[in-house]
Amino acid sequence: MPPDEASAAVVELPPRGEGPQADRPIQRHLEQDWPRDLPAAQEQQLRAWGARLLRADATGAGRERFPQVFGRRPPRLVAPAFSRVRIQAAIARRAPGGGAHRAVVHLVWAGTDRGGTTLDARVTDLYFQQPKGTDRWTALPLPP
């Protein structure tokens, strides 16, 4: 392939701080660099669960949906670590070394921390497993 064609195929990442208009190029970049290895419906389901889990972890809202991650204690007031959370891009792929029953959801997101600083291009990987014989995915505990 001539050099011009090769460079045209590369997705350029926008600079930090570009806001929502950067989301689409980041999504294209993830999809280009990590080819899909899950059925589209499974990937869509995992991306949605990953986004919900990230928001629950970052903001404290919705943690009751993930008792395997946050415990089964009654919900209490949690001072959110972040607000204005926006998922910029997300993909779900088979987890390395996890076989057919483990997946990783790779999220790029933006949010405002407690100090009022808004940053984009934050990266989080969340892991899910699918018990054999079921079609349901379960979130694995977050790393410490």
C-alpha positions in Angstrom: 0.0 0.0 0.0 1.5 3.4 -0.9 2.3 5.6 2.1 -0.5 8.1 1.3 -3.1 5.3 1.5 -1.7 3.9 4.7 -1.7 7.3 6.4 -5.3 8.0 5.2 -6.5 4.9 7.0 -5.1 6.1 10.4 -7.6 7.9 12.6 -6.2 11.0 14.1 -7.0 11.6 17.7 -8.3 15.0 18.6 -6.4 17.1 21.3 -7.7 16.9 24.9 -10.3 19.4 25.8 -12.2 19.3 22.4 -15.5 18.3 24.1 -18.2 16.2 22.6 -17.0 16.8 19.0 -14.0 14.6 19.9 -16.1 11.6 20.8 -16.7 10.2 17.3 -13.0 10.2 16.3 -12.1 8.5 19.6 -14.7 5.8 19.0 -13.4 5.2 15.4 -9.9 5.0 16.8 -10.8 2.3 19.3 -12.7 0.3 16.7 -9.8 0.5 14.2 -7.2 -0.5 16.8 -9.1 -3.4 18.4 -11.1 -5.4 15.8 -14.4 -6.8 17.0 -14.3 -10.3 18.4 -17.7 -10.5 20.0 -21.1 -10.7 18.3 -22.5 -7.2 17.8 -25.5 -7.8 20.1 -23.2 -9.0 22.9 -20.9 -6.0 22.4 -23.8 -3.6 22.5 -25.1 -5.2 25.8 -21.7 -5.1 27.4 -21.0 -1.5 26.4 -24.3 -0.4 28.0 -23.5 -2.3 31.2 -20.0 -1.0 31.2 -21.3 2.6 30.9 -23.8 2.0 33.7 -21.1 0.5 36.0 -18.7 3.4 35.3 -21.4 6.0 36.1 -22.3 4.1 39.3 -18.7 4.0 40.4 -17.9 7.6 39.5 -21.1 9.2 40.7 -22.4 6.8 43.4 -25.8 6.7 41.7 -27.1 3.3 40.5 -24.7 1.1 42.6 -27.6 -1.1 43.7 -27.7 -2.5 40.2 -24.3 -4.0 40.8 -24.3 -5.8 44.2 -21.5 -8.2 43.1 -19.3 -5.1 42.7 -20.5 -2.7 45.5 -22.0 -5.2 47.9 -25.6 -5.7 49.1 -25.6 -3.0 51.7 -28.5 -0.6 51.6 -27.7 2.4 49.5 -26.2 5.3 51.5 -25.3 8.8 50.6 -22.1 8.8 48.7 -20.1 11.9 48.0 -19.7 11.5 44.2 -16.1 11.5 43.0 -17.3 12.9 39.6 -20.2 14.7 38.1 -21.1 15.5 34.5 -19.9 12.1 33.4 -19.9 11.6 29.6 -18.9 8.4 27.8 -16.8 9.5 24.9 -16.2 6.1 23.4 -16.6 2.4 24.4 -15.9 -1.0 23.0 -16.3 -4.5 24.4 -13.9 -7.3 23.5 -12.9 -10.7 24.8 -10.7 -10.3 27.8 -7.1 -11.4 27.2 -6.6 -14.9 28.5 -10.3 -15.1 29.6 -11.6 -17.3 26.9 -15.1 -17.1 25.5 -16.7 -16.3 28.9 -14.8 -13.1 29.9 -14.9 -9.7 28.4 -13.4 -6.3 28.9 -15.3 -3.1 28.3 -12.8 -0.3 27.4 -14.3 3.2 28.1 -13.0 6.6 27.4 -14.9 9.2 29.3 -15.0 12.8 30.6 -16.1 14.0 34.0 -15.8 16.8 36.5 -14.0 15.9 39.8 -14.8 17.2 43.3 -12.4 20.1 42.8 -14.4 21.3 39.7 -11.8 20.2 37.1 -13.3 18.8 34.0 -11.1 16.3 32.1 -11.7 14.2 29.1 -10.0 11.1 27.7 -10.1 9.3 31.0 -9.7 5.6 30.4 -11.3 2.7 32.4 -11.4 -1.0 31.7 -14.2 -3.0 33.4 -14.4 -6.8 33.3 -17.4 -9.0 32.9 -17.9 -12.8 33.0 -20.5 -15.0 31.5 -21.3 -18.0 33.6 -21.3 -21.1 31.4 -24.7 -22.1 30.1 -26.1 -18.6 30.5 -26.4 -15.6 28.2 -26.1 -13.1 31.0 -22.9 -11.1 31.8 -21.9 -10.3 35.4 -19.6 -7.5 36.4 -16.4 -8.5 38.2 -15.3 -6.6 41.2 -13.4 -3.4 40.5 -9.7 -3.4 41.1 -8.6 -1.7 44.4 
